[in-house]
Amino acid sequence: MQKCRPGCYHAAVPADERALTDALAALDDHRDDELRIDGLAATELAERYDTPLYVFSARALDDRLAAVRAALGARVELLYSIKANPSLAVTGRLRRGGAGAEVASLGELHLALAAGHDAPSLRFAGPGKTEVEIAAAVALGLGTFHVESHDEIDTIAAAATAAHRRVRVAVRVNLPQQLAGARMRMGGRSSRFGIDEDQVPAAIERVGQHPHLDLAGLHVYAGTQCFDAGAFVQHATAIVTRAAAWERELGVPLDELDLGGGFGVPTSAGDPTFDLAAAGRGLGELIAAHDRPTRRWFVELGRYLTAPCGVYLTRVVRTKDSGGERHVVLDGGMHQCAAAAGMGSVIKRAPLLVHATDLRGEDRAPVSLGGPLCTPADQFAADLELPPLAAGDLVAILNAGAYGISYSPTGFLSHATPAEVMVEAGKARVVRERGDSRDVLRGQQP
């Protein structure tokens, strides 16, 4: 068993076998000991594109999107939360597969447009939209703003008036009950996200007072990495119930209901799996009870769509023994794959990590794995049992297709950012070029 010590990872418990098996199966049918992604060996990809490297499986992305759309049903419009992976290739592929998009910055809006989305179909969320972002989004013809404060309503109204445009807004509601089972909660008693339930009627009336604003409906998003399908359906039911009450009390239609998302994805040892079928059944019953011809239903997902399609490949630089323990130093670390290193987590656990050329190795021993940064925080796992690793071997972090480079402190130590590659039907192409060590100088003046 793992030794308990300050700052250590609770990683001695073996990774959940189902999660690991599912993650590998999503990438390829592994008939030997080497990791393959849509038919290409991890070693071939690493040799061709160097490491560290992000690899995205087109097939895994397509399969995930198809499974979600089938489970949620035809009445639910699926939105991709671009923040999860602001890749032009990933966003464009999801669009072609039928997913809409939700943006949370002007940069993400530009990316969504470049990926082929029409501005009127896009929805802009987030509590800190600036006046510049709002004005630019209005000018570009953005479809709907999710408003999160009374002040924001007035700011959007001013921008709409100045642009001589009518703008649609949906009120993001902060329900008093938290989303049970969510690892990261974004609602409840007090939150910077959304408008408290008891303040919503005043917010709706405020929207109605502005002649350039149109009330679209309601939005709720209470948390992410929720592994309890029942809790998600219960939370969705709460906002639908409140919508019906406000319609009666205020005499306004609330035709669009964005029920949020945040479905959990196993990314660490011991993580459970989310019951997508149960969520689909629950939403189906909820929609059947409250549907009408003018109503639109939305679910927004980011990590759940993209995590399974991604692999972070990193190579062993060297190994050493210290204090009776085995250490492996990698060329990739938390500055490029921060989520896998536990950044933002209360309890750090080992990611779904494998020896890329020895998937079924029986000869295993505890080892600590970390990256090249000058901080003890740059560690993926401690005392994790793996087959022997030597300099030059490949390590793969699975379910890494969400919150990769974009969530990571890429400026730490000024390493070049890794390339991103999309693999489809046995062929790979670069979808984001590798950075350069001289990028650190870009824009600087002595």
C-alpha positions as CSV (number, residue, x, y, z in Angstrom):
1,M,0.0,0.0,0.0
2,Q,1.0,3.6,-0.5
3,K,2.7,5.4,2.3
4,C,0.8,8.5,3.6
5,R,2.9,11.6,3.7
6,P,2.2,15.3,3.2
7,G,1.4,16.2,-0.4
8,C,1.4,12.6,-1.7
9,Y,-1.0,11.2,-4.2
10,H,-3.6,8.6,-3.2
11,A,-2.5,6.4,-6.1
12,A,-1.6,3.0,-4.6
13,V,-5.1,1.8,-5.2
14,P,-5.1,0.4,-8.8
15,A,-6.9,2.5,-11.4
16,D,-10.5,1.6,-11.9
17,E,-10.3,-1.3,-14.4
18,R,-13.5,-0.3,-16.2
19,A,-12.5,3.3,-16.7
20,L,-9.1,2.2,-18.0
21,T,-10.5,-0.4,-20.3
22,D,-13.1,2.0,-21.7
23,A,-10.5,4.7,-22.3
24,L,-8.3,2.3,-24.3
25,A,-11.3,0.8,-26.2
26,A,-12.4,4.3,-27.3
27,L,-9.0,4.8,-29.0
28,D,-8.6,1.4,-30.7
29,D,-9.0,-2.4,-30.5
30,H,-5.8,-3.2,-28.6
31,R,-4.7,-6.7,-29.5
32,D,-1.1,-6.3,-28.4
33,D,0.8,-4.5,-25.7
34,E,1.2,-1.2,-27.6
35,L,-1.1,1.7,-27.4
36,R,-2.7,2.5,-30.8
37,I,-4.9,5.4,-31.7
38,D,-7.2,4.8,-34.7
39,G,-4.7,2.3,-36.0
40,L,-1.5,4.2,-35.5
41,A,1.0,3.1,-32.9
42,A,1.9,5.6,-30.2
43,T,5.6,5.0,-30.9
44,E,5.1,5.9,-34.6
45,L,3.3,9.1,-33.7
46,A,5.9,10.1,-31.1
47,E,8.8,9.5,-33.6
48,R,7.0,11.5,-36.3
49,Y,5.8,14.5,-34.3
50,D,8.1,14.4,-31.2
51,T,7.1,14.5,-27.6
52,P,5.3,15.8,-25.5
53,L,2.4,15.4,-27.9
54,Y,-1.4,15.6,-27.8
55,V,-3.1,13.1,-30.1
56,F,-6.9,13.3,-30.8
57,S,-8.8,10.3,-32.2
58,A,-11.4,11.4,-34.7
59,R,-13.3,8.1,-34.3
60,A,-13.5,8.4,-30.5
61,L,-14.8,12.0,-30.9
62,D,-17.4,10.9,-33.5
63,D,-18.5,7.9,-31.4
64,R,-18.9,10.0,-28.2
65,L,-20.9,12.6,-30.0
66,A,-23.2,10.0,-31.6
67,A,-23.7,8.2,-28.3
68,V,-24.7,11.4,-26.5
69,R,-27.1,12.5,-29.2
70,A,-28.7,9.1,-29.3
71,A,-29.1,9.0,-25.5
72,L,-30.5,12.5,-25.1
73,G,-32.9,12.3,-28.0
74,A,-34.0,14.4,-30.9
75,R,-35.6,17.2,-28.8
76,V,-32.4,18.1,-27.0
77,E,-30.0,20.5,-28.8
78,L,-26.5,19.7,-27.8
79,L,-24.0,22.5,-27.2
80,Y,-20.3,22.1,-27.2
81,S,-18.6,24.2,-24.4
82,I,-15.5,25.3,-26.4
83,K,-13.6,26.0,-23.2
84,A,-13.0,22.3,-22.7
85,N,-10.8,22.1,-25.8
86,P,-10.5,25.3,-28.0
87,S,-9.2,23.3,-30.9
88,L,-10.4,24.5,-34.3
89,A,-10.2,20.9,-35.6
90,V,-12.2,19.4,-32.7
91,T,-14.8,22.2,-32.7
92,G,-15.3,22.0,-36.4
93,R,-15.7,18.2,-36.3
94,L,-18.3,18.4,-33.5
95,R,-20.2,21.1,-35.5
96,R,-20.2,18.8,-38.6
97,G,-21.6,16.1,-36.3
98,G,-24.5,18.2,-35.3
99,A,-23.4,20.0,-32.1
100,G,-23.9,23.7,-31.5
101,A,-21.5,25.7,-29.4
102,E,-21.4,27.8,-26.3
103,V,-18.6,30.3,-25.9
104,A,-17.2,32.2,-22.9
105,S,-14.9,34.8,-24.4
106,L,-14.4,36.8,-27.5
107,G,-11.5,34.5,-28.5
108,E,-13.8,31.5,-28.3
109,L,-16.4,33.3,-30.4
110,H,-13.8,33.9,-33.1
111,L,-12.8,30.3,-33.0
112,A,-16.4,29.1,-33.2
113,L,-16.9,31.3,-36.3
114,A,-13.7,29.9,-37.9
115,A,-15.0,26.4,-37.2
116,G,-18.1,27.1,-39.3
117,H,-20.7,28.1,-36.7
118,D,-23.1,30.9,-37.6
119,A,-23.0,33.8,-35.1
120,P,-26.8,33.7,-34.5
121,S,-26.6,30.1,-33.4
122,L,-24.0,30.8,-30.7
123,R,-24.6,31.4,-27.0
124,F,-22.2,33.5,-24.8
125,A,-21.9,32.4,-21.1
126,G,-19.7,33.5,-18.3
127,P,-19.9,36.0,-15.3
128,G,-17.2,38.4,-16.5
129,K,-18.0,39.4,-20.0
130,T,-16.4,42.8,-20.6
131,E,-18.0,45.8,-22.3
132,V,-15.6,45.3,-25.2
133,E,-16.5,41.6,-25.5
134,I,-20.2,42.3,-25.3
135,A,-20.1,45.1,-27.9
136,A,-18.0,43.0,-30.3
137,A,-20.3,40.0,-29.9
138,V,-23.4,42.2,-30.6
139,A,-21.7,43.6,-33.7
140,L,-20.9,40.1,-34.9
141,G,-24.6,39.1,-34.5
142,L,-24.2,36.7,-31.6
143,G,-27.4,34.7,-31.0
144,T,-28.0,34.7,-27.2
145,F,-26.2,36.0,-24.1
146,H,-26.6,34.1,-20.9
147,V,-26.8,36.9,-18.4
148,E,-25.4,36.4,-14.9
149,S,-26.2,39.7,-13.1
150,H,-28.5,42.7,-13.2
151,D,-25.6,44.9,-14.2
152,E,-24.8,42.7,-17.1
153,I,-28.4,43.1,-18.4
154,D,-27.9,46.8,-18.5
155,T,-24.5,46.5,-20.2
156,I,-25.9,44.3,-22.9
157,A,-28.9,46.6,-23.4
158,A,-26.6,49.6,-23.8
159,A,-24.5,47.7,-26.5
160,A,-27.6,46.6,-28.3
161,T,-29.0,50.1,-28.3
162,A,-25.8,51.6,-29.6
163,A,-25.6,49.0,-32.4
164,H,-29.3,49.5,-33.2
165,R,-29.8,45.7,-32.8
166,R,-32.3,43.5,-30.9
167,V,-30.4,41.0,-28.7
168,R,-31.6,37.8,-27.1
169,V,-30.8,37.0,-23.5
170,A,-31.3,34.0,-21.2
171,V,-31.2,34.4,-17.5
172,R,-28.7,32.1,-15.8
173,V,-30.3,30.9,-12.5
174,N,-28.4,30.1,-9.4
175,L,-30.6,27.6,-7.7
176,P,-30.3,27.3,-3.9
177,Q,-29.6,23.6,-4.0
178,Q,-26.2,22.4,-5.1
179,L,-25.7,19.8,-7.8
180,A,-25.1,16.6,-5.8
181,G,-22.2,14.5,-6.9
182,A,-20.4,17.3,-8.8
183,R,-16.6,17.5,-8.1
184,M,-16.6,21.2,-8.9
185,R,-19.7,23.1,-7.9
186,M,-20.7,26.4,-9.5
187,G,-23.9,27.2,-7.8
188,G,-25.8,27.0,-4.5
189,R,-26.2,29.4,-1.6
190,S,-23.7,32.0,-2.8
191,S,-22.0,32.2,-6.2
192,R,-20.6,34.6,-8.7
193,F,-22.2,32.4,-11.3
194,G,-25.8,33.2,-12.2
195,I,-28.6,35.2,-10.5
196,D,-30.0,33.9,-7.3
197,E,-33.4,32.3,-7.6
198,D,-35.2,34.9,-5.5
199,Q,-33.7,37.7,-7.7
200,V,-34.8,36.1,-11.0
201,P,-38.2,37.7,-11.3
202,A,-36.7,41.1,-11.0
203,A,-34.1,40.2,-13.6
204,I,-36.8,39.1,-16.0
205,E,-38.7,42.3,-15.5
206,R,-35.5,44.2,-16.0
207,V,-34.9,42.5,-19.4
208,G,-38.5,43.5,-20.4
209,Q,-37.8,47.1,-19.6
210,H,-35.1,47.4,-22.3
211,P,-36.6,47.8,-25.8
212,H,-33.6,46.2,-27.5
213,L,-33.6,43.0,-25.4
214,D,-35.7,39.9,-26.0
215,L,-36.1,37.3,-23.3
216,A,-35.2,33.9,-24.6
217,G,-35.5,31.7,-21.5
218,L,-33.4,30.3,-18.7
219,H,-30.0,28.7,-18.2
220,V,-28.6,26.7,-15.3
221,Y,-25.2,25.2,-14.8
222,A,-24.4,24.2,-11.2
223,G,-21.3,22.1,-11.5
224,T,-19.0,19.8,-13.5
225,Q,-17.6,16.3,-13.2
226,C,-21.0,15.1,-11.9
227,F,-21.1,11.3,-11.8
228,D,-24.6,11.0,-10.5
229,A,-27.1,10.9,-13.4
230,G,-30.0,11.1,-11.0
231,A,-28.7,14.2,-9.4
232,F,-28.4,15.9,-12.8
233,V,-32.0,15.0,-13.8
234,Q,-33.2,16.2,-10.4
235,H,-31.4,19.6,-10.9
236,A,-32.9,19.9,-14.4
237,T,-36.3,19.2,-13.0
238,A,-35.9,22.0,-10.5
239,I,-35.2,24.6,-13.1
240,V,-38.1,23.4,-15.3
241,T,-40.4,23.6,-12.3
242,R,-39.3,27.1,-11.5
243,A,-39.7,28.1,-15.1
244,A,-43.3,27.0,-15.1
245,A,-43.9,28.9,-11.9
246,W,-42.3,32.1,-13.2
247,E,-44.3,31.9,-16.4
248,R,-47.5,31.8,-14.4
249,E,-46.4,34.6,-12.0
250,L,-44.9,37.0,-14.5
251,G,-46.9,36.2,-17.6
252,V,-43.9,35.8,-19.8
253,P,-42.9,32.8,-22.0
254,L,-39.7,31.0,-21.1
255,D,-39.4,28.9,-24.2
256,E,-35.7,28.1,-24.1
257,L,-34.3,26.0,-21.2
258,D,-30.6,25.3,-21.1
259,L,-30.3,22.5,-18.5
260,G,-26.5,22.7,-18.2
261,G,-24.4,19.5,-18.3
262,G,-21.2,18.7,-16.5
263,F,-21.4,14.9,-17.0
264,G,-18.5,13.1,-15.3
265,V,-15.6,11.6,-17.1
266,P,-13.1,9.2,-15.5
267,T,-9.8,10.9,-15.6
268,S,-8.2,9.6,-12.4
269,A,-7.6,6.3,-10.7
270,G,-10.8,5.1,-9.0
271,D,-13.2,7.4,-10.9
272,P,-16.7,5.9,-11.6
273,T,-18.5,6.2,-14.9
274,F,-21.5,8.4,-15.7
275,D,-24.7,6.6,-16.6
276,L,-25.5,8.3,-19.8
277,A,-28.5,6.1,-20.5
278,A,-30.1,6.9,-17.2
279,A,-29.6,10.6,-17.8
280,G,-31.2,10.3,-21.2
281,R,-34.2,8.4,-19.8
282,G,-34.7,11.0,-17.0
283,L,-34.5,13.9,-19.4
284,G,-36.8,12.2,-21.8
285,E,-39.5,11.9,-19.1
286,L,-38.9,15.5,-18.0
287,I,-39.2,16.8,-21.6
288,A,-42.3,14.7,-22.3
289,A,-44.1,16.3,-19.2
290,H,-43.2,19.9,-20.1
291,D,-42.7,20.0,-23.8
292,R,-44.5,22.3,-26.2
293,P,-44.1,23.3,-29.9
294,T,-42.3,26.6,-29.1
295,R,-39.9,25.1,-26.5
296,R,-36.2,24.5,-27.1
297,W,-34.2,22.2,-24.8
298,F,-30.4,22.5,-24.5
299,V,-27.7,20.5,-22.8
300,E,-24.1,21.7,-22.9
301,L,-21.1,19.4,-22.6
302,G,-17.4,19.9,-23.0
303,R,-15.2,17.5,-21.1
304,Y,-17.6,14.6,-21.6
305,L,-17.4,15.0,-25.4
306,T,-13.7,15.6,-25.9
307,A,-11.8,13.9,-23.0
308,P,-12.1,10.3,-24.4
309,C,-10.6,11.3,-27.7
310,G,-7.4,12.7,-26.4
311,V,-4.0,11.2,-25.3
312,Y,-1.0,13.1,-23.9
313,L,2.2,11.3,-24.9
314,T,5.3,12.0,-23.0
315,R,8.7,10.4,-23.0
316,V,10.9,9.2,-20.1
317,V,14.0,11.4,-19.9
318,R,15.7,9.6,-17.1
319,T,15.1,7.4,-14.0
320,K,16.6,7.4,-10.6
321,D,16.4,5.8,-7.1
322,S,16.0,8.1,-4.1
323,G,15.2,7.3,-0.5
324,G,14.3,3.7,-1.5
325,E,11.8,4.9,-4.1
326,R,11.9,4.8,-7.9
327,H,11.5,8.1,-9.8
328,V,10.8,8.6,-13.4
329,V,11.3,12.1,-15.0
330,L,9.3,12.9,-18.1
331,D,9.7,15.5,-20.8
332,G,6.1,16.6,-20.3
333,G,4.5,17.9,-17.1
334,M,1.8,20.0,-15.4
335,H,2.7,23.0,-17.6
336,Q,1.1,21.2,-20.5
337,C,-1.2,18.7,-18.8
338,A,-2.2,20.4,-15.5
339,A,-5.4,18.6,-15.0
340,A,-3.6,15.2,-15.0
341,A,-1.2,16.6,-12.3
342,G,-4.2,17.5,-10.1
343,M,-4.1,21.3,-10.5
344,G,-7.3,22.6,-8.9
345,S,-8.0,19.3,-7.1
346,V,-8.5,19.0,-3.4
347,I,-7.2,15.4,-3.4
348,K,-4.6,14.5,-5.9
349,R,-5.0,11.1,-7.6
350,A,-3.1,9.4,-10.3
351,P,-4.4,10.0,-13.8
352,L,-5.4,7.1,-16.1
353,L,-1.7,6.6,-17.1
354,V,-0.2,3.6,-18.9
355,H,3.2,2.4,-20.2
356,A,2.5,3.0,-23.9
357,T,4.4,-0.1,-25.1
358,D,3.6,-2.5,-22.3
359,L,-0.1,-2.2,-21.6
360,R,-0.5,-5.7,-20.2
361,G,2.8,-6.0,-18.4
362,E,2.6,-8.3,-15.4
363,D,6.0,-7.3,-13.9
364,R,5.0,-4.2,-12.0
365,A,6.6,-2.1,-9.3
366,P,5.7,1.2,-7.6
367,V,7.1,4.3,-9.2
368,S,6.7,8.1,-9.0
369,L,6.3,10.0,-12.2
370,G,6.8,13.8,-12.7
371,G,7.7,16.3,-15.3
372,P,10.7,18.7,-15.8
373,L,9.5,21.7,-13.9
374,C,11.3,23.0,-10.8
375,T,8.4,22.5,-8.4
376,P,7.1,19.4,-6.5
377,A,3.7,20.2,-7.9
378,D,4.8,18.8,-11.2
379,Q,4.0,15.2,-10.4
380,F,1.5,12.9,-12.1
381,A,1.6,10.0,-9.6
382,A,3.5,8.6,-6.6
383,D,3.9,4.9,-5.9
384,L,1.9,3.9,-8.9
385,E,2.5,0.4,-10.0
386,L,3.7,0.2,-13.6
387,P,5.8,-2.1,-15.8
388,P,9.5,-1.1,-15.8
389,L,10.2,2.3,-17.5
390,A,13.6,3.3,-18.9
391,A,14.9,6.4,-20.7
392,G,13.2,6.8,-24.0
393,D,10.0,4.8,-23.1
394,L,6.6,6.4,-23.7
395,V,4.0,7.1,-21.1
396,A,0.4,7.9,-22.1
397,I,-2.2,9.8,-20.2
398,L,-5.6,8.8,-21.3
399,N,-8.9,10.7,-21.4
400,A,-6.8,13.8,-21.9
401,G,-8.8,15.5,-24.6
402,A,-10.2,18.2,-22.4
403,Y,-8.6,21.0,-20.4
404,G,-5.1,20.2,-21.7
405,I,-2.9,23.0,-23.0
406,S,-5.6,25.6,-22.4
407,Y,-5.9,24.8,-18.7
408,S,-2.1,24.5,-18.1
409,P,0.5,27.1,-17.1
410,T,2.4,26.8,-20.4
411,G,4.7,29.7,-19.5
412,F,6.4,27.9,-16.6
413,L,10.0,27.2,-17.6
414,S,9.3,28.5,-21.2
415,H,9.2,25.2,-22.9
416,A,7.8,25.0,-26.4
417,T,4.1,24.0,-26.4
418,P,3.4,20.5,-27.7
419,A,1.9,19.9,-31.1
420,E,-1.6,18.5,-31.4
421,V,-2.4,15.8,-34.0
422,M,-5.7,14.4,-35.2
423,V,-5.7,10.8,-36.3
424,E,-8.4,9.5,-38.6
425,A,-8.6,6.1,-40.3
426,G,-4.9,5.4,-39.7
427,K,-3.7,8.8,-41.0
428,A,-2.5,11.6,-38.8
429,R,-2.3,15.4,-39.4
430,V,-1.1,18.3,-37.4
431,V,-4.0,20.5,-36.2
432,R,-1.9,22.7,-34.0
433,E,1.8,23.3,-34.7
434,R,4.4,22.7,-32.0
435,G,5.8,25.8,-30.4
436,D,9.4,27.0,-30.5
437,S,11.8,27.6,-27.6
438,R,12.2,31.2,-28.9
439,D,8.5,31.9,-28.4
440,V,9.4,33.1,-24.9
441,L,10.8,36.2,-26.6
442,R,7.6,37.0,-28.6
443,G,6.3,40.5,-27.9
444,Q,9.0,41.3,-25.3
445,Q,11.1,44.4,-25.3
446,P,14.3,45.0,-23.4
